[in-house]
Amino acid sequence: MGGFTQNVRSVYWPETRALIFLALPICGAQLAQAGMSVVDVMMTGRHNATSLAAVSVGSSLWMPLMLFMTGTLMGLTPIVAHLLGGQRNTAIRPAVHQALWVALLLGAVAAVLLWSAVMPIFILMKVPPEVAKESADYLSAVAFGMPGIALFQALRAFSDGMNHTRPALWISLVGLMVNIPTNYLLIYGGDGLVDLFGPWVPTSLQQLPALGAFGCGIATALSMWTMALAMAYYTRRGSTYKSVAIWHKLTPPQWLGIRELVVVGVPIGVAIFVEVTLFTLIALFIASFGEVTVGAHQIALSFTSILFMLPLSLSMALTVRVGNTLGQQRLAHARKVAWNGIVISVIVAAINSVLLWVSAVPVIALYTSNSEIQALALSIIALAVIFQLSDSLQVNLAGALRGYKDTRIVMVITVLSYWIVGLGGGHWLGSRGVGDMIAPLGVHGYWIGLIAGLSTAALLLGWRLQRISIRG
């Protein structure tokens, strides 16, 4: 008992404080970046239905690309954390520069794809022509911002690895503050300014055209580049980064550095992409059940996604803590750090589940007044209470494994668990049921499949962490 108490005082409590200290700014940054998408939807929805549809459809194409880039560049975080923990600061600068080269390449490729490949996809998806045209215009503007957001994510991954997560929060808020007024100005034009400020608005400004979805895309690109430039300025001037001096001298592309980032980062990007496509495909399958079911599913998913931000942020912070400790060659301590983080994630999931259940009725009422949708959403949230635990566990186990730079096995486990168990099992339960014993469960079947897929991932990732943490 005395040994456990000593461990709590000397290891677990200090690590818990350090983990929360890192995670909370990450959570704020995630919420700020999610807020940009909310602002886009709200403002284009008030413009007209076509613009709203164009932005919604367009976002379903550029967001997965951005998340893949983000995941790939997140591979820099454990690399920097290991180097910092081992006090090899001189090796951090070239590692960051390789990530910046990769970010520019990924951003350029994403931009080209958004300029050239979207119309064939819209034709395949049978998107109405007027929506497809406006969405293509929106994406052509967003494309200019893709290199910017890639550079921001690379610099953010560097800063996180340096145990400095607050800049991403403040700079994400700056991006949001740029996004809101530029969205308003470019979406609504001069008429919007007159509605907001009255007829005294200068005539020249009153003549500004309302660009709708295209204006929303320009505002998004401006926000992306604002965040990139602000992060570059901060990493140049901030005292935390003086020992690294990443802007002192540019390192040319080096195959070994790029290879390490790709080996660690691409599996993270693929895992995130797989998770995004899982929810996208489920939404497409559920669409055939009617608008009441679609509405209830989206409400439950939206609510749980907000609560998921804290477990996700904990997992990103856990990557840093495990990586720092391994860089110090404290293998036994790294094991304690990893499993302490998993325990904290379970506690957070339990709190989220209670909060989800207690607040479900009033929160659902904020989304809709339709009694059918409310009742169905409440029944889905009863499943989402269990979903919280599985989701928090698997994402934090993956975060700990990223700290060990063990990402390829995580990718394989994620693909198998999400697509075969989660999507395959959910589709079977939702559309076919189980023989003569259980009738098709509809939307509930898909949520049961999600729980099964995430639980399978948690079990397999837990097994992997147990093996690799013992091996060191």
Summary of the structure (lengths in Angstrom):
residues: 472
radius of gyration: 23.0
end to end distance: 26.4
largest distance: 77.2
contacts: 1765
relative contact order: 0.12
helix: 86%
strand: 0%
